[in-house]
Amino acid sequence: MLRLSGAVKDYAWGSTSAISDFTGIDFGGRRVAELWFGAHNGTQALAGGRPLAEVIAADPIGILGEDVSARFDGQLPFLLKLIAPEQPLSLQVHPGKELAESGFQAEEEAGIPLDSPRRNYRDRNHKPEMIFALTCFEAFAGFRAPRRAIEVLENLNAPLAREMREILRANPGYRGLRAVARKLLAPLDEERQTQIEAVITACQDRLDRGTSPSLRVDRQAVALARTYPSDPGAVLSLLLNPVTLRPGEALFIPTGAVHAYVSGLGIEVMSSSDNVLRAGLTPKHIDAGEALRCMDFHGAPPVRIAPEMNGRGTGIYYAPVDDFELSVSEITGEEWIPIPGRGPRILLGISGDLEVGIGGSIETIRTGEAVFIAAAEGAVRSRGNGKLAQAGVP
C-alpha cells in the first residue's frame, strides 16, 4: 500500500471550504476545486514524494498486472478526484478516442504547446467520467428529449425562444437539438447578445408570474446569466437535463455528452485524461466549434448508475466503459470485511477511521486519505467504522 498525496487544483469555480472540511487539510483559505489521485501527467505523488507514474513506469506489469498493462499500454487507465464546485463549471463535452487522437495530433502538428490555454487536446485519450455524490450535488447532463425541450420553451416571450421552438418542431429528434445548439453557439454579435438577454429576462418574468414549467431550470439559467452575462450557454442550459444527486447516488457522463457541474461535493472517477472542450460559461478558452463537433445531440434522460450490492456492505457502480469502476463499502465492527476488486486500485476514505489490510500489512485510512494498491498485492480487507471508496479496473 502506497499512501498518495493528492494534487491540488485551485480553479476559480472551486470551494474555499468543502474539500478542506472533508479532508481536514488546511489549504490556507484558497479555493480548492479538485484533489487528484492517480498517475495522469505525473502530477500525483506518493507521500514519500515519488510520482505514482514513475513507480508504475519502473514495473508496469508488477504494478498494473499483465492484463491491465497490456490493455492500457502500461498506464493506469483511471483518475480519481474529489471535486467541489462552488460556482458552475464550464459548459463542456469530452471527446471519444478517435476524436481525441486526431485532435491531439493536429494540435501537435500546429505547434500548440501542451500547457497553452488555447489547447483543446492535452492527451490522446477519451474521457468518460462518473460522479458519486458525497453531498447534494447539482448538475446538467445531456440534452432533454425534444418534446420536453419544446415544453420548457413554450411560454417564453422572447424572439429567440420562439425561433428555437420552431426549429425543434420543424426538425424532429436530434436534428432539431443540433440545429438549435449550432445557432446558440455560433460567434456572438450585438444582435444575438440582445436576443440571449431577452430570453433570460423572459425566464425571470415567468418565475415572477409563477408560470415556469421548471423552477430550478429557470432559476439556474438566470443565475448563469448573472455570472456570465450574454453567454449563450445560459440559454442552452434550458435544453439540458437538470440533475440532483443525493449523497450515495452516481451519474455517468459518456463521451459526447454536454454537461456542467453546478454545486456540491463528490468523488469523480474517469479515464485518465484532461481533454475538455468548452462551449461556454467560463473565462477559460472556449472552442464552441470543436465542442459541437464532439457533441451528442440525442435527447435522453441522464445516465444514473445504481449500485449492485454484494451482501457484505459494498455497492459496485459499474460504468459502461473498460477503464474504471467505483465501489463504496460501508464497514462496521472489528470483523475484517473483504473489499471486492482486482488489479491496481486506489482506496479513499470517505467517512470514519478504517484499517485496511493486505496480507500482514495494515494501514489506517481516515476521511480524505488515499492509498494505491498494486495488482500484485491481491485481496484487500477492512475493519472499523466508516465508508471506503475504491476506484479500479473492471
Rosetta blueprint (number, residue, H / E / L):
1 M L
2 L E
3 R E
4 L E
5 S E
6 G L
7 A E
8 V E
9 K E
10 D L
11 Y L
12 A L
13 W L
14 G E
15 S E
16 T L
17 S L
18 A H
19 I H
20 S H
21 D H
22 F H
23 T H
24 G L
25 I L
26 D L
27 F L
28 G L
29 G L
30 R L
31 R L
32 V E
33 A L
34 E E
35 L E
36 W E
37 F E
38 G L
39 A L
40 H H
41 N H
42 G H
43 T L
44 Q L
45 A E
46 L E
47 A L
48 G L
49 G L
50 R L
51 P E
52 L H
53 A H
54 E H
55 V H
56 I H
57 A H
58 A H
59 D L
60 P H
61 I H
62 G H
63 I H
64 L H
65 G L
66 E H
67 D H
68 V H
69 S H
70 A H
71 R H
72 F L
73 D L
74 G L
75 Q L
76 L L
77 P L
78 F E
79 L E
80 L E
81 K E
82 L E
83 I E
84 A L
85 P E
86 E L
87 Q L
88 P L
89 L L
90 S L
91 L E
92 Q E
93 V E
94 H L
95 P L
96 G L
97 K H
98 E H
99 L H
100 A H
101 E H
102 S H
103 G H
104 F H
105 Q H
106 A H
107 E H
108 E H
109 E H
110 A L
111 G L
112 I L
113 P L
114 L L
115 D L
116 S L
117 P L
118 R L
119 R L
120 N L
121 Y L
122 R L
123 D L
124 R L
125 N L
126 H L
127 K L
128 P L
129 E E
130 M E
131 I E
132 F E
133 A E
134 L L
135 T L
136 C L
137 F E
138 E E
139 A E
140 F E
141 A E
142 G E
143 F E
144 R L
145 A L
146 P H
147 R H
148 R H
149 A H
150 I H
151 E H
152 V H
153 L H
154 E L
155 N L
156 L L
157 N L
158 A L
159 P H
160 L H
161 A H
162 R H
163 E H
164 M H
165 R H
166 E H
167 I H
168 L H
169 R H
170 A H
171 N L
172 P L
173 G L
174 Y H
175 R H
176 G H
177 L H
178 R H
179 A H
180 V H
181 A H
182 R H
183 K H
184 L H
185 L L
186 A L
187 P L
188 L L
189 D L
190 E H
191 E H
192 R H
193 Q H
194 T H
195 Q H
196 I H
197 E H
198 A H
199 V H
200 I H
201 T H
202 A H
203 C H
204 Q H
205 D H
206 R H
207 L H
208 D H
209 R H
210 G L
211 T L
212 S L
213 P L
214 S L
215 L H
216 R H
217 V H
218 D H
219 R H
220 Q H
221 A H
222 V H
223 A H
224 L H
225 A H
226 R H
227 T H
228 Y L
229 P L
230 S L
231 D L
232 P H
233 G H
234 A H
235 V H
236 L H
237 S H
238 L H
239 L H
240 L E
241 N E
242 P E
243 V E
244 T E
245 L E
246 R L
247 P L
248 G L
249 E L
250 A E
251 L E
252 F E
253 I E
254 P L
255 T L
256 G L
257 A L
258 V L
259 H E
260 A E
261 Y E
262 V E
263 S E
264 G L
265 L L
266 G E
267 I E
268 E E
269 V E
270 M E
271 S E
272 S L
273 S L
274 D L
275 N L
276 V L
277 L E
278 R E
279 A E
280 G E
281 L L
282 T L
283 P L
284 K L
285 H L
286 I L
287 D L
288 A H
289 G H
290 E H
291 A H
292 L H
293 R H
294 C H
295 M L
296 D L
297 F L
298 H L
299 G L
300 A L
301 P L
302 P L
303 V E
304 R E
305 I E
306 A L
307 P L
308 E E
309 M E
310 N L
311 G L
312 R L
313 G L
314 T E
315 G E
316 I E
317 Y E
318 Y L
319 A L
320 P L
321 V L
322 D L
323 D L
324 F L
325 E E
326 L E
327 S E
328 V E
329 S E
330 E E
331 I E
332 T E
333 G E
334 E E
335 E E
336 W E
337 I E
338 P E
339 I E
340 P L
341 G L
342 R L
343 G L
344 P L
345 R E
346 I E
347 L E
348 L E
349 G E
350 I E
351 S E
352 G E
353 D E
354 L E
355 E E
356 V E
357 G E
358 I E
359 G L
360 G L
361 S E
362 I E
363 E E
364 T E
365 I E
366 R E
367 T L
368 G L
369 E L
370 A E
371 V E
372 F E
373 I E
374 A L
375 A H
376 A H
377 E H
378 G L
379 A L
380 V E
381 R E
382 S E
383 R E
384 G E
385 N E
386 G E
387 K E
388 L E
389 A E
390 Q E
391 A E
392 G E
393 V L
394 P L
